[in-house]
Amino acid sequence: MNILKLNPLELTEKIQNREIQLTVVGLGKMGLPIAMVFTNAGFKVKGLDISEKIISELNQGNTTIAEPEVLERLGKAVKNGMFKAYIDPKEALDGSNFVLIIIPVLVDDQGNAELDGLLKTYDSLVKNAPPGIVFIQETTLPPTTTSKVIVPRIEKQGKKLDDDFGIVFAPERTYSGRAIRDIEQNYPKIIGPQTQKSGVAAKLLYEIVSKKGVILVSDPTTAEAIKTFKGAYRDANIAIANQLAVLADKIDIDILEVIDVANTEPFSHIHRPGIGVGGHCIPVYPHFVIKEGLNHGFEPMLFSDGRKANDYMVNYAIERITEVTPNWKRNVLIMGLAYRGGVKEHRLSPTLRIIPKVKELKPLSVKIIDPLYTMKEIENIFGSNTAFEPNELEQALDWASIIIIVTDHKEFGEVDYRLFSNKIIYDGRYVIDPALTRDFFLIQPGRIGKLKSLKIL
């Protein structure tokens, strides 16, 4: 069935009667939740991934993706024949009308989007896609990529837009730890169509699952800009907070007091500082914006400087600790591998930058503990003898002399403060209440004034 040949009334009927089929490409942290949203809404969904292990686990109703409701929905969908995963593109696309692509696109060391994997995926999809397929690009891309890179590449294979294929850019708008709720309840879906036909088709599809509705914007580039500009905006605002925290230390005031009071005014929305920005979104999207600007003869300096400011916070932590103790010949404990509390994701986590910098200072040893990661998982990244098990927090604190808190896991906030006795602690996430500090040396970014007033410094 070529849905691009149907009139809007026929297409609406087919979608509402669940007579169309979807394929989701990339069954990871966001792809699988999206697939489960549609199976839960009564659509048959096929999945496509390059990992045989993932395919095997999913087809048995199992997954390690720690997103609420995903495992339960997966088990139900597999049992009822509403979901099956494939490694062969031909099998995965057979009979499908929509293909949702959500595979990672990161940046290289120069800030260029690494598009090769995505474009090769499209080559394979186009080769195996039935006529009238509508591609829905969910992975975030630099503005103009869909229209100026992906569409021409598909057309080079002899495919005609609005006849053989349609395409929209429809960015995922999810937050790790609440993906399904975000898709179904929290935000309207954004759709940027290459042509009106594909836009109408995608809009009708997503209106079934998005309670906040669908916003149909002018074109794919506009939709790409909405996603990347928002990410760059957040990164820049975090950078402002981090720069203000450094300045607050210089003039002996408490940045959190400043922020709390300043934000009582409706025109002030200062973010909370920290030890750096991680994850697959916020540290990446500014590079998309920067590079696209440079491609058009314009350097968005604010975002370049913001990236530097946020990455600097790791160096700042080490500088502050060195002011207290130039001698790093001690055991150093990094509390947290995940980039955000309560989420098992360490992509671009500040810890990945802290470890090599601390090792340059030649400590006795450096180890990591994270309640969401086993010792084996951490040591697979950093090597042997670099981690504690999640249940060994007390032993880890006893072992350490210098502690750097990178992640605001709730477990870290519940530690008996007596276990911090005689330690030097850099709390990069404001996990510790300075008012409860007794016999350990606490440092928090931007709070020299507060800590001095409490006689901690």
C-alpha distance (Angstrom), angle and dihedral (degrees) to the residues before:
residue distance angle dihedral
M1 . . .
N2 3.81 . .
I3 3.80 101.9 .
L4 3.81 91.2 -169.7
K5 3.81 87.7 68.3
L6 3.81 93.1 55.9
N7 3.78 122.7 94.7
P8 3.83 116.6 -121.9
L9 3.80 93.1 -98.5
E10 3.81 93.2 51.5
L11 3.80 91.7 44.8
T12 3.80 92.3 49.4
E13 3.79 90.2 52.0
K14 3.81 93.2 49.0
I15 3.81 92.3 50.2
Q16 3.79 96.0 43.6
N17 3.81 90.3 48.9
R18 3.83 89.7 49.9
E19 3.80 90.8 -121.3
I20 3.78 93.0 139.0
Q21 3.80 127.5 79.0
L22 3.80 132.2 -141.8
T23 3.77 135.0 -151.4
V24 3.80 120.2 -158.1
V25 3.80 114.9 -156.6
G26 3.81 113.3 -154.8
L27 3.79 114.3 31.5
G28 3.78 98.8 -157.0
K29 3.81 135.1 115.4
M30 3.80 93.8 -44.8
G31 3.80 103.6 19.3
L32 3.79 95.5 60.7
P33 3.83 94.3 48.8
I34 3.82 89.4 51.1
A35 3.80 90.1 51.1
M36 3.80 90.3 50.0
V37 3.80 91.8 50.1
F38 3.79 89.7 59.5
T39 3.82 96.5 42.5
N40 3.78 88.0 50.9
A41 3.81 88.3 53.7
G42 3.81 90.4 55.1
F43 3.81 102.0 -97.2
K44 3.79 123.9 132.6
V45 3.78 108.1 -121.5
K46 3.78 131.9 -168.3
G47 3.78 121.3 -162.1
L48 3.80 129.1 -148.3
D49 3.79 125.1 -162.2
I50 3.80 137.8 153.9
S51 3.82 94.8 -131.8
E52 3.80 115.6 90.6
K53 3.81 89.0 -165.3
I54 3.80 92.3 55.9
I55 3.80 91.7 45.7
S56 3.81 91.8 51.2
E57 3.81 93.7 47.8
L58 3.80 94.2 46.8
N59 3.80 93.5 49.7
Q60 3.80 87.6 55.1
G61 3.80 90.0 52.0
N62 3.81 94.1 -106.6
T63 3.80 132.4 125.3
T64 3.79 138.4 161.3
I65 3.80 92.2 -148.7
A66 3.78 105.0 121.7
E67 3.79 100.4 -147.4
P68 3.81 120.6 130.5
E69 3.85 114.6 -98.9
V70 3.81 94.7 2.2
L71 3.80 97.2 106.1
E72 3.81 93.3 45.4
R73 3.80 93.0 48.3
L74 3.80 91.9 45.4
G75 3.78 92.9 53.8
K76 3.79 91.1 49.6
A77 3.82 94.0 45.6
V78 3.82 93.9 49.8
K79 3.80 92.1 46.5
N80 3.82 92.4 49.7
G81 3.80 94.8 44.7
M82 3.80 93.2 -114.0
F83 3.81 95.3 121.7
K84 3.78 136.2 37.0
A85 3.78 129.1 164.9
Y86 3.80 125.5 -141.7
I87 3.78 139.3 -172.6
D88 3.82 93.1 -160.2
P89 3.84 112.3 81.3
K90 3.81 92.6 -152.9
E91 3.81 92.0 57.5
A92 3.80 92.9 41.7
L93 3.80 93.5 52.3
D94 3.78 99.0 40.2
G95 3.80 107.7 121.3
S96 3.81 95.1 -1.8
N97 3.78 124.2 139.2
F98 3.80 100.7 -175.7
V99 3.81 127.9 37.5
L100 3.81 116.8 -163.1
I101 3.81 111.9 -160.7
I102 3.78 118.0 -159.6
I103 3.78 110.8 156.5
P104 3.83 122.8 140.6
V105 3.80 120.3 -86.0
L106 3.80 112.8 -173.6
V107 3.80 134.7 167.0
D108 3.78 131.5 -103.5
D109 3.81 125.3 -128.8
Q110 3.81 90.4 -81.0
G111 3.81 93.2 52.6
N112 3.81 95.6 -105.7
A113 3.80 117.8 144.1
E114 3.80 110.2 -110.4
L115 3.79 98.7 -132.1
D116 3.81 100.8 157.7
G117 3.79 95.2 94.8
L118 3.79 92.7 47.4
L119 3.81 93.8 47.9
K120 3.80 92.8 48.4
T121 3.80 87.6 50.5
Y122 3.79 89.7 54.5
D123 3.82 90.3 49.3
S124 3.79 89.6 56.4
L125 3.80 94.0 43.0
V126 3.80 94.0 49.8
K127 3.79 91.1 48.9
N128 3.81 91.5 54.8
A129 3.81 102.3 31.4
P130 3.81 121.5 113.8
P131 3.84 117.8 -124.4
G132 3.79 116.0 -76.9
I133 3.80 96.4 24.8
V134 3.81 115.2 161.3
F135 3.78 114.1 -144.3
I136 3.81 114.1 -148.7
Q137 3.78 109.8 -164.5
E138 3.82 108.0 -155.2
T139 3.82 99.9 163.3
T140 3.80 110.9 97.9
L141 3.81 112.5 -106.5
P142 3.80 137.2 -178.6
P143 3.82 111.4 -90.0
T144 3.85 113.8 -84.5
T145 3.83 93.8 22.9
T146 3.81 96.7 111.9
S147 3.81 95.9 47.3
K148 3.79 100.4 34.5
V149 3.80 102.7 32.8
I150 3.80 112.9 20.3
V151 3.83 100.8 37.9
P152 3.83 94.5 49.1
R153 3.80 90.0 47.4
I154 3.81 91.3 53.7
E155 3.80 91.5 46.0
K156 3.80 90.5 52.4
Q157 3.80 86.6 65.6
G158 3.79 88.5 62.7
K159 3.80 96.4 -99.8
K160 3.79 119.9 142.4
L161 3.79 121.1 -139.8
D162 3.82 114.5 -118.9
D163 3.79 90.2 12.9
D164 3.81 108.9 53.2
F165 3.81 96.5 15.2
G166 3.77 146.4 2.0
I167 3.79 128.0 -157.7
V168 3.80 138.9 -163.9
F169 3.77 134.1 175.6
A170 3.80 107.8 -130.3
P171 3.82 109.5 166.8
E172 3.77 121.1 -148.6
R173 3.81 110.2 -113.0
T174 3.77 101.5 -162.9
Y175 3.78 139.2 132.6
S176 3.78 120.3 -146.0
G177 3.78 109.6 -101.9
R178 3.80 96.3 29.7
A179 3.82 105.1 46.4
I180 3.79 99.0 135.4
R181 3.79 93.5 45.2
D182 3.80 91.0 49.6
I183 3.81 92.6 51.4
E184 3.78 96.0 44.9
Q185 3.79 104.6 32.4
N186 3.77 119.3 5.1
Y187 3.80 109.6 58.0
P188 3.80 139.1 23.9
K189 3.79 114.5 -110.8
I190 3.81 116.5 -109.8
I191 3.81 118.1 -142.5
G192 3.78 124.1 -175.2
P193 3.83 108.1 -174.0
Q194 3.78 127.1 -158.7
T195 3.80 88.0 -149.6
Q196 3.79 135.7 9.4
K197 3.82 93.9 -108.4
S198 3.80 95.0 57.8
G199 3.80 90.7 42.3
V200 3.80 93.1 54.7
A201 3.82 91.6 47.0
A202 3.82 94.2 49.8
K203 3.79 92.1 44.2
L204 3.80 92.3 53.6
L205 3.80 90.1 49.1
Y206 3.80 97.7 49.8
E207 3.78 94.3 43.0
I208 3.80 86.1 70.2
V209 3.82 93.5 62.1
S210 3.82 106.2 24.5
K211 3.81 112.0 81.4
K212 3.82 90.3 -171.1
G213 3.78 90.5 56.4
V214 3.79 132.6 -129.1
I215 3.79 130.1 -65.5
L216 3.79 110.9 -151.8
V217 3.80 108.2 -157.3
S218 3.80 129.9 -167.7
D219 3.79 101.7 -91.5
P220 3.83 144.5 -29.3
T221 3.80 93.6 -82.5
T222 3.79 91.3 57.0
A223 3.81 90.6 50.6
E224 3.81 91.3 47.1
A225 3.80 89.5 51.0
I226 3.80 92.5 49.3
K227 3.79 90.6 57.8
T228 3.80 99.4 39.8
F229 3.80 96.5 39.5
K230 3.80 90.1 52.3
G231 3.82 90.7 51.5
A232 3.80 92.1 47.7
Y233 3.81 89.8 48.4
R234 3.80 91.3 54.4
D235 3.78 93.4 47.0
A236 3.80 91.4 49.9
N237 3.80 92.0 49.3
I238 3.79 91.7 49.9
A239 3.80 87.5 49.9
I240 3.81 90.0 54.1
A241 3.80 89.9 53.1
N242 3.80 91.8 48.0
Q243 3.80 92.8 49.7
L244 3.80 90.3 49.0
A245 3.81 89.6 50.5
V246 3.80 91.4 55.7
L247 3.80 90.4 48.3
A248 3.82 90.7 47.8
D249 3.80 88.6 57.5
K250 3.79 90.2 51.4
I251 3.81 92.8 55.3
D252 3.81 97.7 37.4
I253 3.80 101.0 -114.1
D254 3.80 134.7 126.5
I255 3.81 112.4 -103.6
L256 3.80 93.2 -161.3
E257 3.79 91.3 55.9
V258 3.80 89.4 48.8
I259 3.81 92.7 49.5
D260 3.80 95.5 45.1
V261 3.78 93.3 51.9
A262 3.82 96.6 38.2
N263 3.80 90.2 52.9
T264 3.81 91.8 58.9
E265 3.80 83.6 81.7
P266 3.83 113.3 79.3
F267 3.81 92.8 -131.3
S268 3.80 94.4 58.1
H269 3.80 121.3 80.1
I270 3.79 103.3 159.4
H271 3.79 111.3 173.3
R272 3.79 125.6 -135.6
P273 3.82 116.6 -91.5
G274 3.78 122.6 -130.6
I275 3.77 146.9 155.9
G276 3.79 96.8 -67.6
V277 3.78 143.7 -56.9
G278 3.80 124.9 -82.3
G279 3.77 141.9 167.4
H280 3.78 134.1 80.9
C281 3.83 95.3 -74.9
I282 3.79 122.2 39.2
P283 3.85 99.0 43.2
V284 3.83 90.9 44.5
Y285 3.80 107.7 44.5
P286 3.82 96.3 61.6
H287 3.81 87.3 62.2
F288 3.81 89.3 55.7
V289 3.80 89.4 53.5
I290 3.81 93.9 44.2
K291 3.80 94.2 49.5
E292 3.78 93.8 45.7
G293 3.79 89.0 51.6
L294 3.80 91.6 50.2
N295 3.81 89.7 48.9
H296 3.79 86.7 60.9
G297 3.79 97.3 43.6
F298 3.80 96.7 -98.0
E299 3.80 127.5 110.8
P300 3.84 113.0 -152.2
M301 3.81 91.8 -150.2
L302 3.79 95.0 177.8
F303 3.80 91.2 65.9
S304 3.80 94.1 43.1
D305 3.79 89.8 52.7
G306 3.80 91.1 44.0
R307 3.79 91.6 56.4
K308 3.81 90.2 50.9
A309 3.80 91.5 47.3
N310 3.79 93.4 52.2
D311 3.80 94.7 45.0
Y312 3.82 89.0 48.5
M313 3.81 91.5 65.8
V314 3.81 90.3 78.8
N315 3.82 89.5 55.5
Y316 3.79 89.5 45.1
A317 3.79 91.2 56.2
I318 3.79 90.7 53.5
E319 3.81 91.9 45.4
R320 3.80 91.4 52.7
I321 3.80 93.1 48.4
T322 3.82 90.6 47.5
E323 3.81 89.6 54.6
V324 3.79 87.6 59.3
T325 3.80 97.5 40.8
P326 3.80 120.9 9.7
N327 3.80 86.3 -175.3
W328 3.81 108.3 85.5
K329 3.81 93.5 173.9
R330 3.78 89.6 120.8
N331 3.78 140.0 95.0
V332 3.81 109.8 -83.2
L333 3.80 121.4 -156.9
I334 3.80 120.6 -162.5
M335 3.80 109.6 -156.8
G336 3.77 106.6 -152.3
L337 3.78 137.8 20.2
A338 3.82 96.6 -172.3
Y339 3.78 115.0 89.4
R340 3.82 91.5 -132.9
G341 3.79 134.4 28.1
G342 3.79 116.8 -94.0
V343 3.81 94.4 12.0
K344 3.79 124.8 104.0
E345 3.79 97.3 -142.6
H346 3.80 125.2 109.4
R347 3.79 102.6 173.6
L348 3.83 107.5 142.1
S349 3.81 90.0 -9.0
P350 3.82 114.1 169.5
T351 3.81 86.9 -119.5
L352 3.81 89.2 69.8
R353 3.82 88.1 60.9
I354 3.80 96.9 38.4
I355 3.80 97.6 56.0
P356 3.83 98.2 62.4
K357 3.81 92.2 41.9
V358 3.80 92.4 52.0
K359 3.80 91.1 46.6
E360 3.81 89.6 56.2
L361 3.83 86.8 63.5
K362 3.82 89.4 59.6
P363 3.82 101.6 -126.4
L364 3.78 120.1 -178.1
S365 3.79 89.5 -106.7
V366 3.82 141.3 -23.6
K367 3.79 122.4 -146.1
I368 3.80 136.6 170.9
I369 3.77 132.4 -142.8
D370 3.79 126.1 -171.7
P371 3.81 126.2 167.0
L372 3.81 90.7 -139.3
Y373 3.82 98.0 49.7
T374 3.79 129.7 65.9
M375 3.77 121.2 -135.9
K376 3.81 89.3 -108.0
E377 3.81 92.8 53.0
I378 3.81 92.0 51.7
E379 3.80 93.6 43.8
N380 3.80 90.2 51.3
I381 3.81 85.0 64.5
F382 3.80 103.6 36.3
G383 3.81 104.4 22.1
S384 3.78 134.7 -109.7
N385 3.79 123.3 -29.7
T386 3.82 93.8 19.4
A387 3.80 102.0 110.8
F388 3.77 150.1 47.9
E389 3.78 125.5 -141.6
P390 3.82 114.4 -102.9
N391 3.81 91.4 -108.7
E392 3.81 92.9 53.4
L393 3.81 97.7 75.8
E394 3.78 94.1 121.4
Q395 3.81 91.7 50.8
A396 3.79 90.6 46.1
L397 3.80 92.7 53.2
D398 3.78 91.4 47.2
W399 3.81 89.5 51.3
A400 3.81 96.5 49.4
S401 3.79 131.3 81.3
I402 3.82 96.8 179.1
I403 3.80 119.8 39.7
I404 3.81 126.0 -169.6
I405 3.81 115.5 -168.9
V406 3.79 109.2 -152.8
T407 3.81 102.6 161.1
D408 3.79 129.6 49.9
H409 3.80 96.2 -138.1
K410 3.80 111.1 164.0
E411 3.81 88.8 -127.4
F412 3.79 89.5 64.8
G413 3.78 91.3 53.0
E414 3.79 90.4 54.2
V415 3.82 95.8 57.2
D416 3.81 117.5 126.7
Y417 3.80 101.0 -110.0
R418 3.81 90.4 -140.4
L419 3.81 86.8 74.1
F420 3.81 88.5 65.5
S421 3.81 91.6 60.4
N422 3.81 113.8 141.7
K423 3.82 93.3 0.1
I424 3.79 131.4 128.4
I425 3.80 106.3 -129.8
Y426 3.78 129.0 -169.6
D427 3.79 104.5 -166.1
G428 3.79 103.8 -164.5
R429 3.81 94.0 175.4
Y430 3.84 102.8 42.8
V431 3.80 91.4 -113.5
I432 3.82 93.8 144.8
D433 3.80 123.0 69.1
P434 3.82 105.1 -132.3
A435 3.80 90.8 -152.4
L436 3.81 88.7 67.2
T437 3.79 94.5 49.9
R438 3.77 114.6 118.4
D439 3.81 120.2 157.0
F440 3.80 105.8 2.4
F441 3.79 132.0 83.8
L442 3.81 110.1 -112.5
I443 3.80 127.0 -166.6
Q444 3.79 123.6 -176.8
P445 3.83 124.4 174.6
G446 3.79 112.3 -97.6
R447 3.81 96.3 3.3
I448 3.80 106.2 99.0
G449 3.81 89.5 117.9
K450 3.82 92.6 53.4
L451 3.78 94.4 43.8
K452 3.79 92.5 48.1
S453 3.79 91.2 50.4
L454 3.80 88.5 54.5
K455 3.82 89.8 47.1
I456 3.80 91.1 -119.2
L457 3.82 91.9 123.4
